[in-house]
């Protein structure tokens, strides 16, 4: 850890320790005078995430059935659908190792991780000092807290690294809202204990784990005109070749008697390559652009082999 970064962060925590302690105790430990609605917090994602499908959850959740076996999400990200469905058995994967390590810390130590993240003051100075800390020099709980803090306070919830693999998204200001409640983290921990977490290539996560009647939610990073819309995981992310591999995976899922739902930005090439499956267009608002004037309503494709009418795999005779 860089000495100057450590001093700045530690100094900020020390200055605010008294007020934060009371705030923390109020949020985590106080159970007096709570109504049922305050204690019954629904399962929800706790990260801000560029490309999150949170706004499409009312539609996405209709594709899930309690009769499915394992829920799989090989592009986990914020896990909005996973946490919303709260399946009894799940597998979550993401190429972003820092993300998966954060989920492991929340799974194993939700209270400690939450307290560490809450202790970091939301100021520009503390944000950049925290961003400058080498996460490899932190223990798993502090590393996870750093990830959560930066995610909450960075621009638009984007995860982007430079060529050296260092997170480099700027401070967003105090417009991102406070950290979600501890109850949300505690409930997330419960779901994560029912979820097998991995950080491998999506094809490996899919092909090696297909079982009959499993359900795969496929939400890859967007590509536009053969380039990524934004750099999610560094200089190289999701390319046209990756999309071809993912299409091959959908065929394999279908062939082995499992089910999938693929969500992707509307693209004629994608529609043509997956025309043998059932396709639906839904509207969504893109929020990656820095200017609100550029945040347009666009179409999202939902492609699946789930036939709601006849309840069997679509395209099985292809």
Secondary structure, DSSP 4 states (H G I P E B T S, - for coil): --HHHHHHHHHHHHHHHHHHHHHHHHHHT--TT--HHHH-PPP---S--TT--GGGHHHHGGG--TT---EEESS-TT-HHHHHH--SSEEEE-S-HHHHHHHHHHHH-HHHHHHHHHTS--SHHHHHHHHHS-GGGS-HHHHHHHHHHHHHHBGGG---B-TTS-B-PPB--TTS-PPPPHHHHHHHHHHHTTEEEE-S-HHHHHHTT--TT-EEEE-PPPEETTEESS-SSSS----HHHHHHHHHHHHHHHHTT-EEEEEEE--HHHHHHTTTSEEEEEEEE---SSSGGG--EEEEEEEESB-TTT-SBTTTT-
